[in-house]
């Protein structure tokens, strides 16, 4: 599976390391709560809310350069809107990869 990277962040920030760090700090602050809310709604089978949570998480996935994972998230969001949990395992693995990456920063 693909790994998070800084390619998009670097294209946004250029040589501005302060801006890059602020952006990463925001992601590190917001991501765990967004992930936990998604997991709670997913476990409760609140598909509409879980779809909204996935929609928010897609932005973090994109910023972290995970193009294939973004596609998975987009399709999973559509599935949830239809009450379908297929791609849940794949999406949860994306979340696990992001969690490990952010914890190592």
MOPAC internal coordinates of N, CA, C and O (Angstrom, degrees):
PM7 1SCF
backbone

  N    0.0000 0     0.00 0     0.00 0    0    0    0
  C    1.4506 1     0.00 0     0.00 0    1    0    0
  C    1.5304 1   108.73 1     0.00 0    2    1    0
  O    1.2310 1   120.98 1   -32.26 1    3    2    1
  N    1.3310 1   115.74 1   147.74 1    3    2    1
  C    1.4631 1   119.98 1  -178.78 1    5    3    2
  C    1.5295 1   111.17 1   -64.51 1    6    5    3
  O    1.2310 1   121.61 1   -21.18 1    7    6    5
  N    1.3126 1   114.52 1   158.82 1    7    6    5
  C    1.4581 1   120.83 1  -177.79 1    9    7    6
  C    1.5219 1   110.25 1  -116.10 1   10    9    7
  O    1.2310 1   120.35 1   -32.36 1   11   10    9
  N    1.3388 1   116.93 1   147.64 1   11   10    9
  C    1.4615 1   120.04 1   176.52 1   13   11   10
  C    1.5302 1   110.33 1   -58.20 1   14   13   11
  O    1.2310 1   121.32 1   -28.42 1   15   14   13
  N    1.3162 1   115.08 1   151.58 1   15   14   13
  C    1.4619 1   120.30 1   179.18 1   17   15   14
  C    1.5242 1   108.97 1  -150.08 1   18   17   15
  O    1.2310 1   121.38 1    -6.47 1   19   18   17
  N    1.3090 1   114.96 1   173.53 1   19   18   17
  C    1.4612 1   121.14 1  -176.16 1   21   19   18
  C    1.5275 1   112.50 1  -103.15 1   22   21   19
  O    1.2310 1   119.16 1  -168.16 1   23   22   21
  N    1.3155 1   119.21 1    11.84 1   23   22   21
  C    1.4642 1   119.75 1  -174.31 1   25   23   22
  C    1.5247 1   111.85 1   -59.67 1   26   25   23
  O    1.2310 1   119.69 1   132.79 1   27   26   25
  N    1.3156 1   118.20 1   -47.21 1   27   26   25
  C    1.4670 1   119.87 1   179.57 1   29   27   26
  C    1.5288 1   110.81 1   -68.73 1   30   29   27
  O    1.2310 1   120.50 1   136.95 1   31   30   29
  N    1.3084 1   116.65 1   -43.05 1   31   30   29
  C    1.4641 1   121.16 1   178.97 1   33   31   30
  C    1.5202 1   110.01 1   -59.86 1   34   33   31
  O    1.2310 1   120.50 1   136.21 1   35   34   33
  N    1.3321 1   116.65 1   -43.79 1   35   34   33
  C    1.4634 1   119.82 1   178.96 1   37   35   34
  C    1.5239 1   111.82 1   -64.21 1   38   37   35
  O    1.2310 1   120.60 1   144.40 1   39   38   37
  N    1.3320 1   116.46 1   -35.60 1   39   38   37
  C    1.4646 1   118.31 1   178.49 1   41   39   38
  C    1.5298 1   110.76 1   -68.51 1   42   41   39
  O    1.2310 1   120.26 1   149.15 1   43   42   41
  N    1.3205 1   117.11 1   -30.85 1   43   42   41
  C    1.4687 1   120.81 1   176.61 1   45   43   42
  C    1.5234 1   112.08 1   -74.24 1   46   45   43
  O    1.2310 1   121.21 1   137.04 1   47   46   45
  N    1.3148 1   115.29 1   -42.96 1   47   46   45
  C    1.4601 1   121.17 1  -169.33 1   49   47   46
  C    1.5209 1   113.88 1   -92.77 1   50   49   47
  O    1.2310 1   120.25 1   156.88 1   51   50   49
  N    1.3120 1   117.14 1   -23.12 1   51   50   49
  C    1.4578 1   119.17 1  -175.21 1   53   51   50
  C    1.5143 1   110.15 1    59.24 1   54   53   51
  O    1.2310 1   120.75 1    50.54 1   55   54   53
  N    1.3210 1   116.17 1  -129.46 1   55   54   53
  C    1.4653 1   121.04 1  -179.24 1   57   55   54
  C    1.5263 1   113.22 1   -92.42 1   58   57   55
  O    1.2310 1   120.36 1  -172.47 1   59   58   57
  N    1.3344 1   116.91 1     7.53 1   59   58   57
  C    1.4625 1   120.95 1  -176.93 1   61   59   58
  C    1.5330 1   109.86 1   -83.49 1   62   61   59
  O    1.2310 1   120.96 1   -90.74 1   63   62   61
  N    1.3122 1   115.78 1    89.26 1   63   62   61
  C    1.4664 1   121.37 1  -176.95 1   65   63   62
  C    1.5294 1   112.23 1   -66.32 1   66   65   63
  O    1.2310 1   120.27 1   149.74 1   67   66   65
  N    1.3187 1   117.08 1   -30.26 1   67   66   65
  C    1.4700 1   120.26 1   179.29 1   69   67   66
  C    1.5329 1   109.54 1   -67.05 1   70   69   67
  O    1.2310 1   120.73 1   134.79 1   71   70   69
  N    1.3290 1   116.22 1   -45.21 1   71   70   69
  C    1.4609 1   120.22 1   178.05 1   73   71   70
  C    1.5310 1   110.53 1   -63.44 1   74   73   71
  O    1.2310 1   120.62 1   137.83 1   75   74   73
  N    1.3179 1   116.42 1   -42.17 1   75   74   73
  C    1.4690 1   121.30 1   178.63 1   77   75   74
  C    1.5294 1   109.91 1   -59.05 1   78   77   75
  O    1.2310 1   120.01 1   134.32 1   79   78   77
  N    1.3081 1   117.58 1   -45.68 1   79   78   77
  C    1.4623 1   121.00 1  -179.26 1   81   79   78
  C    1.5204 1   111.35 1   -65.56 1   82   81   79
  O    1.2310 1   120.12 1   140.37 1   83   82   81
  N    1.3345 1   117.37 1   -39.63 1   83   82   81
  C    1.4639 1   120.54 1   178.03 1   85   83   82
  C    1.5225 1   110.76 1   -62.83 1   86   85   83
  O    1.2310 1   120.53 1   137.31 1   87   86   85
  N    1.3261 1   116.60 1   -42.69 1   87   86   85
  C    1.4593 1   121.33 1   178.00 1   89   87   86
  C    1.5289 1   110.83 1   -61.75 1   90   89   87
  O    1.2310 1   120.59 1   134.45 1   91   90   89
  N    1.3251 1   116.47 1   -45.55 1   91   90   89
  C    1.4678 1   120.08 1   178.23 1   93   91   90
  C    1.5296 1   111.45 1   -64.48 1   94   93   91
  O    1.2310 1   120.20 1   141.71 1   95   94   93
  N    1.3197 1   117.22 1   -38.29 1   95   94   93
  C    1.4666 1   120.63 1   178.52 1   97   95   94
  C    1.5287 1   111.10 1   -62.73 1   98   97   95
  O    1.2310 1   120.52 1   140.29 1   99   98   97
  N    1.3268 1   116.62 1   -39.71 1   99   98   97
  C    1.4647 1   120.54 1   178.20 1  101   99   98
  C    1.5263 1   109.89 1   -64.60 1  102  101   99
  O    1.2310 1   120.40 1   134.85 1  103  102  101
  N    1.3155 1   116.84 1   -45.15 1  103  102  101
  C    1.4670 1   120.36 1   178.82 1  105  103  102
  C    1.5241 1   109.98 1   -60.96 1  106  105  103
  O    1.2310 1   120.44 1   133.78 1  107  106  105
  N    1.3240 1   116.76 1   -46.22 1  107  106  105
  C    1.4647 1   120.60 1  -178.75 1  109  107  106
  C    1.5256 1   112.04 1   -63.74 1  110  109  107
  O    1.2310 1   120.46 1   150.20 1  111  110  109
  N    1.3338 1   116.72 1   -29.80 1  111  110  109
  C    1.4591 1   120.44 1   179.70 1  113  111  110
  C    1.5332 1   110.81 1   -78.99 1  114  113  111
  O    1.2310 1   120.16 1   134.76 1  115  114  113
  N    1.3293 1   117.29 1   -45.24 1  115  114  113
  C    1.4594 1   121.21 1  -173.52 1  117  115  114
  C    1.5275 1   113.52 1   -80.43 1  118  117  115
  O    1.2310 1   120.15 1   142.99 1  119  118  117
  N    1.3069 1   117.32 1   -37.01 1  119  118  117
  C    1.4625 1   121.26 1  -171.82 1  121  119  118
  C    1.5379 1   114.02 1   -56.47 1  122  121  119
  O    1.2310 1   118.85 1   129.54 1  123  122  121
  N    1.3349 1   119.79 1   -50.46 1  123  122  121
  C    1.4764 1   118.69 1  -176.54 1  125  123  122
  C    1.5284 1   113.19 1   -57.90 1  126  125  123
  O    1.2310 1   120.27 1   139.11 1  127  126  125
  N    1.3149 1   117.09 1   -40.89 1  127  126  125
  C    1.4612 1   120.08 1  -179.92 1  129  127  126
  C    1.5321 1   110.68 1   -67.95 1  130  129  127
  O    1.2310 1   120.44 1   136.03 1  131  130  129
  N    1.3198 1   116.76 1   -43.97 1  131  130  129
  C    1.4680 1   120.28 1   178.66 1  133  131  130
  C    1.5362 1   111.05 1   -61.59 1  134  133  131
  O    1.2310 1   120.82 1   138.45 1  135  134  133
  N    1.3385 1   116.04 1   -41.55 1  135  134  133
  C    1.4656 1   120.82 1   178.08 1  137  135  134
  C    1.5252 1   110.40 1   -63.35 1  138  137  135
  O    1.2310 1   120.28 1   134.85 1  139  138  137
  N    1.3243 1   117.07 1   -45.15 1  139  138  137
  C    1.4575 1   120.59 1  -177.67 1  141  139  138
  C    1.5286 1   112.10 1   -65.15 1  142  141  139
  O    1.2310 1   120.36 1   140.69 1  143  142  141
  N    1.3229 1   116.91 1   -39.31 1  143  142  141
  C    1.4654 1   120.03 1   177.42 1  145  143  142
  C    1.5243 1   110.03 1   -64.61 1  146  145  143
  O    1.2310 1   120.49 1   137.54 1  147  146  145
  N    1.3310 1   116.68 1   -42.46 1  147  146  145
  C    1.4670 1   120.11 1   176.63 1  149  147  146
  C    1.5379 1   109.85 1   -58.88 1  150  149  147
  O    1.2310 1   120.35 1   130.88 1  151  150  149
  N    1.3356 1   116.93 1   -49.12 1  151  150  149
  C    1.4719 1   120.26 1  -177.75 1  153  151  150
  C    1.5243 1   111.38 1   -60.55 1  154  153  151
  O    1.2310 1   120.26 1   141.57 1  155  154  153
  N    1.3091 1   117.11 1   -38.43 1  155  154  153
  C    1.4671 1   121.42 1   178.44 1  157  155  154
  C    1.5255 1   110.27 1   -64.74 1  158  157  155
  O    1.2310 1   120.22 1   132.40 1  159  158  157
  N    1.3342 1   117.18 1   -47.60 1  159  158  157
  C    1.4647 1   120.51 1   179.71 1  161  159  158
  C    1.5199 1   111.75 1   -66.91 1  162  161  159
  O    1.2310 1   120.61 1   144.08 1  163  162  161
  N    1.3076 1   116.44 1   -35.92 1  163  162  161
  C    1.4614 1   120.53 1   178.41 1  165  163  162
  C    1.5283 1   110.69 1   -65.09 1  166  165  163
  O    1.2310 1   120.71 1   134.23 1  167  166  165
  N    1.3236 1   116.24 1   -45.77 1  167  166  165
  C    1.4684 1   120.82 1   179.81 1  169  167  166
  C    1.5265 1   111.37 1   -62.93 1  170  169  167
  O    1.2310 1   120.64 1   146.51 1  171  170  169
  N    1.3314 1   116.38 1   -33.49 1  171  170  169
  C    1.4671 1   121.44 1  -179.38 1  173  171  170
  C    1.5297 1   112.21 1   -84.93 1  174  173  171
  O    1.2310 1   120.38 1  -178.79 1  175  174  173
  N    1.3261 1   116.88 1     1.21 1  175  174  173
  C    1.4754 1   122.47 1  -179.28 1  177  175  174
  C    1.5308 1   111.79 1    61.68 1  178  177  175
  O    1.2310 1   120.61 1  -149.90 1  179  178  177
  N    1.3285 1   116.43 1    30.10 1  179  178  177
  C    1.4628 1   121.87 1   173.94 1  181  179  178
  C    1.5273 1   107.29 1   -85.90 1  182  181  179
  O    1.2310 1   120.98 1  -101.01 1  183  182  181
  N    1.3213 1   115.73 1    78.99 1  183  182  181
  C    1.4531 1   121.23 1  -171.11 1  185  183  182
  C    1.5207 1   113.55 1   -61.34 1  186  185  183
  O    1.2310 1   120.32 1   138.94 1  187  186  185
  N    1.3244 1   117.00 1   -41.06 1  187  186  185
  C    1.4644 1   119.48 1  -178.74 1  189  187  186
  C    1.5233 1   110.28 1   -63.68 1  190  189  187
  O    1.2310 1   120.28 1   133.34 1  191  190  189
  N    1.3213 1   117.06 1   -46.66 1  191  190  189
  C    1.4612 1   120.38 1   179.29 1  193  191  190
  C    1.5237 1   111.19 1   -66.42 1  194  193  191
  O    1.2310 1   120.62 1   140.09 1  195  194  193
  N    1.3320 1   116.42 1   -39.91 1  195  194  193
  C    1.4615 1   119.88 1   177.96 1  197  195  194
  C    1.5287 1   110.52 1   -62.11 1  198  197  195
  O    1.2310 1   120.26 1   141.63 1  199  198  197
  N    1.3254 1   117.11 1   -38.37 1  199  198  197
  C    1.4701 1   120.82 1   177.11 1  201  199  198
  C    1.5277 1   110.14 1   -62.70 1  202  201  199
  O    1.2310 1   120.38 1   138.72 1  203  202  201
  N    1.3249 1   116.87 1   -41.28 1  203  202  201
  C    1.4687 1   120.34 1   176.68 1  205  203  202
  C    1.5283 1   111.10 1   -63.07 1  206  205  203
  O    1.2310 1   120.91 1   140.81 1  207  206  205
  N    1.3243 1   115.86 1   -39.19 1  207  206  205
  C    1.4640 1   120.28 1   178.23 1  209  207  206
  C    1.5265 1   111.07 1   -65.04 1  210  209  207
  O    1.2310 1   120.55 1   137.14 1  211  210  209
  N    1.3243 1   116.55 1   -42.86 1  211  210  209
  C    1.4657 1   120.82 1   178.37 1  213  211  210
  C    1.5301 1   109.57 1   -61.56 1  214  213  211
  O    1.2310 1   120.97 1   139.68 1  215  214  213
  N    1.3269 1   115.75 1   -40.32 1  215  214  213
  C    1.4662 1   119.90 1   179.07 1  217  215  214
  C    1.5321 1   110.56 1   -57.69 1  218  217  215
  O    1.2310 1   120.24 1   135.62 1  219  218  217
  N    1.3142 1   117.15 1   -44.38 1  219  218  217
  C    1.4656 1   120.94 1   178.34 1  221  219  218
  C    1.5335 1   111.15 1   -65.40 1  222  221  219
  O    1.2310 1   120.78 1   137.30 1  223  222  221
  N    1.3155 1   116.12 1   -42.70 1  223  222  221
  C    1.4626 1   120.34 1  -178.30 1  225  223  222
  C    1.5249 1   112.01 1   -66.65 1  226  225  223
  O    1.2310 1   120.07 1   153.09 1  227  226  225
  N    1.3172 1   117.46 1   -26.91 1  227  226  225
  C    1.4680 1   120.66 1   179.63 1  229  227  226
  C    1.5271 1   111.11 1   -57.26 1  230  229  227
  O    1.2310 1   120.29 1   145.68 1  231  230  229
  N    1.3213 1   117.06 1   -34.32 1  231  230  229
  C    1.4589 1   119.88 1  -179.21 1  233  231  230
  C    1.5298 1   110.66 1   -64.93 1  234  233  231
  O    1.2310 1   120.45 1   139.01 1  235  234  233
  N    1.3079 1   116.74 1   -40.99 1  235  234  233
  C    1.4698 1   119.94 1   177.32 1  237  235  234
  C    1.5281 1   110.23 1   -65.87 1  238  237  235
  O    1.2310 1   120.84 1   138.83 1  239  238  237
  N    1.3228 1   116.00 1   -41.17 1  239  238  237
  C    1.4639 1   121.22 1   179.33 1  241  239  238
  C    1.5239 1   109.73 1   -58.91 1  242  241  239
  O    1.2310 1   120.61 1   135.32 1  243  242  241
  N    1.3128 1   116.44 1   -44.68 1  243  242  241
  C    1.4634 1   121.82 1   179.67 1  245  243  242
  C    1.5251 1   111.42 1   -64.52 1  246  245  243
  O    1.2310 1   120.44 1   133.02 1  247  246  245
  N    1.3124 1   116.76 1   -46.98 1  247  246  245
  C    1.4646 1   121.02 1  -178.48 1  249  247  246
  C    1.5235 1   110.80 1   -60.76 1  250  249  247
  O    1.2310 1   120.62 1   147.90 1  251  250  249
  N    1.3243 1   116.42 1   -32.10 1  251  250  249
  C    1.4707 1   120.47 1  -179.46 1  253  251  250
  C    1.5322 1   112.36 1   -86.47 1  254  253  251
  O    1.2310 1   120.39 1  -166.29 1  255  254  253
  N    1.3276 1   116.86 1    13.71 1  255  254  253
  C    1.4595 1   121.33 1   171.61 1  257  255  254
  C    1.5129 1   115.56 1    72.45 1  258  257  255
  O    1.2310 1   119.77 1  -157.71 1  259  258  257
  N    1.3193 1   118.04 1    22.29 1  259  258  257
  C    1.4665 1   122.32 1  -177.02 1  261  259  258
  C    1.5343 1   109.90 1   -96.30 1  262  261  259
  O    1.2310 1   120.84 1   -98.89 1  263  262  261
  N    1.3084 1   115.99 1    81.11 1  263  262  261
  C    1.4636 1   120.99 1  -173.96 1  265  263  262
  C    1.5264 1   112.97 1   -66.70 1  266  265  263
  O    1.2310 1   120.08 1   132.59 1  267  266  265
  N    1.3183 1   117.45 1   -47.41 1  267  266  265
  C    1.4682 1   120.50 1   179.72 1  269  267  266
  C    1.5249 1   110.34 1   -67.10 1  270  269  267
  O    1.2310 1   120.65 1   142.32 1  271  270  269
  N    1.3100 1   116.37 1   -37.68 1  271  270  269
  C    1.4660 1   120.68 1   178.52 1  273  271  270
  C    1.5173 1   111.20 1   -66.88 1  274  273  271
  O    1.2310 1   120.31 1   146.33 1  275  274  273
  N    1.3190 1   117.01 1   -33.67 1  275  274  273
  C    1.4591 1   120.82 1   175.78 1  277  275  274
  C    1.5198 1   110.03 1   -62.44 1  278  277  275
  O    1.2310 1   120.59 1   138.64 1  279  278  277
  N    1.3409 1   116.48 1   -41.36 1  279  278  277
  C    1.4648 1   120.35 1   177.58 1  281  279  278
  C    1.5254 1   111.34 1   -62.79 1  282  281  279
  O    1.2310 1   120.59 1   139.12 1  283  282  281
  N    1.3246 1   116.47 1   -40.88 1  283  282  281
  C    1.4665 1   121.10 1   176.98 1  285  283  282
  C    1.5318 1   109.33 1   -61.39 1  286  285  283
  O    1.2310 1   120.67 1   133.63 1  287  286  285
  N    1.3280 1   116.33 1   -46.37 1  287  286  285
  C    1.4653 1   120.94 1  -179.29 1  289  287  286
  C    1.5223 1   111.42 1   -61.84 1  290  289  287
  O    1.2310 1   120.40 1   138.90 1  291  290  289
  N    1.3217 1   116.84 1   -41.10 1  291  290  289
  C    1.4705 1   120.46 1   179.69 1  293  291  290
  C    1.5205 1   111.13 1   -62.69 1  294  293  291
  O    1.2310 1   120.64 1   135.12 1  295  294  293
  N    1.3297 1   116.37 1   -44.88 1  295  294  293
  C    1.4587 1   119.19 1   179.45 1  297  295  294
  C    1.5244 1   111.10 1   -69.21 1  298  297  295
  O    1.2310 1   120.37 1   141.47 1  299  298  297
  N    1.3169 1   116.89 1   -38.53 1  299  298  297
  C    1.4630 1   120.80 1   178.61 1  301  299  298
  C    1.5264 1   110.83 1   -63.41 1  302  301  299
  O    1.2310 1   120.59 1   140.05 1  303  302  301
  N    1.3235 1   116.48 1   -39.95 1  303  302  301
  C    1.4648 1   120.35 1   176.66 1  305  303  302
  C    1.5310 1   110.31 1   -58.68 1  306  305  303
  O    1.2310 1   120.48 1   133.50 1  307  306  305
  N    1.3219 1   116.70 1   -46.50 1  307  306  305
  C    1.4717 1   120.99 1   177.76 1  309  307  306
  C    1.5262 1   110.75 1   -61.26 1  310  309  307
  O    1.2310 1   120.72 1   137.65 1  311  310  309
  N    1.3316 1   116.23 1   -42.35 1  311  310  309
  C    1.4643 1   120.35 1   179.12 1  313  311  310
  C    1.5266 1   111.02 1   -59.93 1  314  313  311
  O    1.2310 1   120.77 1   134.77 1  315  314  313
  N    1.3310 1   116.13 1   -45.23 1  315  314  313
  C    1.4618 1   119.83 1  -179.11 1  317  315  314
  C    1.5156 1   111.68 1   -62.39 1  318  317  315
  O    1.2310 1   120.07 1   140.95 1  319  318  317
  N    1.3134 1   117.47 1   -39.05 1  319  318  317
  C    1.4640 1   121.27 1   177.94 1  321  319  318
  C    1.5268 1   110.02 1   -58.95 1  322  321  319
  O    1.2310 1   120.94 1   146.90 1  323  322  321
  N    1.3392 1   115.80 1   -33.10 1  323  322  321
  C    1.4600 1   121.44 1   179.04 1  325  323  322
  C    1.5290 1   112.71 1   -87.82 1  326  325  323
  O    1.2310 1   120.27 1  -176.89 1  327  326  325
  N    1.3449 1   117.09 1     3.11 1  327  326  325
  C    1.4567 1   121.34 1  -179.56 1  329  327  326
  C    1.5138 1   113.55 1    78.76 1  330  329  327
  O    1.2310 1   120.45 1  -156.96 1  331  330  329
  N    1.3159 1   116.74 1    23.04 1  331  330  329
  C    1.4602 1   123.37 1  -175.33 1  333  331  330
  C    1.5337 1   108.85 1  -113.45 1  334  333  331
  O    1.2310 1   120.85 1   -53.71 1  335  334  333
  N    1.3232 1   115.98 1   126.29 1  335  334  333
  C    1.4649 1   120.37 1  -177.80 1  337  335  334
  C    1.5251 1   114.05 1   -93.79 1  338  337  335
  O    1.2310 1   119.76 1  -172.91 1  339  338  337
  N    1.3307 1   118.06 1     7.09 1  339  338  337
  C    1.4616 1   117.55 1  -179.39 1  341  339  338
  C    1.5261 1   109.28 1   -63.73 1  342  341  339
  O    1.2310 1   120.83 1   -35.87 1  343  342  341
  N    1.2962 1   116.01 1   144.13 1  343  342  341
  C    1.4668 1   127.98 1  -173.46 1  345  343  342
  C    1.5276 1   112.49 1    83.73 1  346  345  343
  O    1.2310 1   119.98 1  -176.02 1  347  346  345
  N    1.3231 1   117.65 1     3.98 1  347  346  345
  C    1.4624 1   119.82 1   179.68 1  349  347  346
  C    1.5307 1   111.46 1   -62.24 1  350  349  347
  O    1.2310 1   119.98 1   135.10 1  351  350  349
  N    1.3167 1   117.64 1   -44.90 1  351  350  349
  C    1.4668 1   119.97 1  -179.79 1  353  351  350
  C    1.5208 1   110.97 1   -60.98 1  354  353  351
  O    1.2310 1   120.64 1   135.67 1  355  354  353
  N    1.3266 1   116.37 1   -44.33 1  355  354  353
  C    1.4546 1   120.58 1   179.93 1  357  355  354
  C    1.5273 1   110.94 1   -63.27 1  358  357  355
  O    1.2310 1   120.73 1   136.64 1  359  358  357
  N    1.3302 1   116.21 1   -43.36 1  359  358  357
  C    1.4581 1   119.86 1   179.59 1  361  359  358
  C    1.5278 1   110.69 1   -65.20 1  362  361  359
  O    1.2310 1   120.05 1   137.23 1  363  362  361
  N    1.3199 1   117.50 1   -42.77 1  363  362  361
  C    1.4617 1   120.45 1   179.36 1  365  363  362
  C    1.5301 1   111.11 1   -63.13 1  366  365  363
  O    1.2310 1   120.09 1   146.58 1  367  366  365
  N    1.3190 1   117.43 1   -33.42 1  367  366  365
  C    1.4631 1   120.28 1   176.87 1  369  367  366
  C    1.5296 1   110.14 1   -67.35 1  370  369  367
  O    1.2310 1   120.04 1   141.86 1  371  370  369
  N    1.3239 1   117.53 1   -38.14 1  371  370  369
  C    1.4638 1   121.14 1   174.72 1  373  371  370
  C    1.5289 1   109.07 1   -58.50 1  374  373  371
  O    1.2310 1   120.57 1   134.55 1  375  374  373
  N    1.3138 1   116.52 1   -45.45 1  375  374  373
  C    1.4683 1   120.31 1   179.11 1  377  375  374
  C    1.5287 1   111.18 1   -60.99 1  378  377  375
  O    1.2310 1   120.46 1   139.45 1  379  378  377
  N    1.3258 1   116.73 1   -40.55 1  379  378  377
  C    1.4685 1   120.47 1   178.44 1  381  379  378
  C    1.5296 1   111.24 1   -63.00 1  382  381  379
  O    1.2310 1   120.53 1   139.03 1  383  382  381
  N    1.3134 1   116.59 1   -40.97 1  383  382  381
  C    1.4673 1   121.01 1   179.09 1  385  383  382
  C    1.5250 1   110.29 1   -63.90 1  386  385  383
  O    1.2310 1   120.64 1   135.55 1  387  386  385
  N    1.3190 1   116.38 1   -44.45 1  387  386  385
  C    1.4656 1   120.38 1   178.92 1  389  387  386
  C    1.5244 1   110.41 1   -64.11 1  390  389  387
  O    1.2310 1   120.12 1   137.00 1  391  390  389
  N    1.3160 1   117.38 1   -43.00 1  391  390  389
  C    1.4673 1   121.27 1   179.44 1  393  391  390
  C    1.5187 1   110.82 1   -58.36 1  394  393  391
  O    1.2310 1   120.57 1   132.18 1  395  394  393
  N    1.3302 1   116.51 1   -47.82 1  395  394  393
  C    1.4771 1   119.69 1   178.77 1  397  395  394
  C    1.5271 1   111.19 1   -61.20 1  398  397  395
  O    1.2310 1   120.61 1   136.67 1  399  398  397
  N    1.3267 1   116.44 1   -43.33 1  399  398  397
  C    1.4679 1   121.23 1  -179.36 1  401  399  398
  C    1.5332 1   110.68 1   -61.05 1  402  401  399
  O    1.2310 1   120.37 1   132.02 1  403  402  401
  N    1.3072 1   116.89 1   -47.98 1  403  402  401
  C    1.4616 1   120.08 1  -178.53 1  405  403  402
  C    1.5280 1   111.93 1   -66.81 1  406  405  403
  O    1.2310 1   120.58 1   145.60 1  407  406  405
  N    1.3215 1   116.49 1   -34.40 1  407  406  405
  C    1.4703 1   119.48 1   178.73 1  409  407  406
  C    1.5214 1   112.19 1   -67.83 1  410  409  407
  O    1.2310 1   120.54 1   156.03 1  411  410  409
  N    1.3343 1   116.57 1   -23.97 1  411  410  409
  C    1.4639 1   120.77 1  -179.34 1  413  411  410
  C    1.5272 1   112.81 1   -86.33 1  414  413  411
  O    1.2310 1   120.27 1   169.49 1  415  414  413
  N    1.3334 1   117.09 1   -10.51 1  415  414  413
  C    1.4777 1   119.66 1  -179.23 1  417  415  414
  C    1.5189 1   111.49 1   -75.79 1  418  417  415
  O    1.2310 1   120.10 1   180.00 1  419  418  417

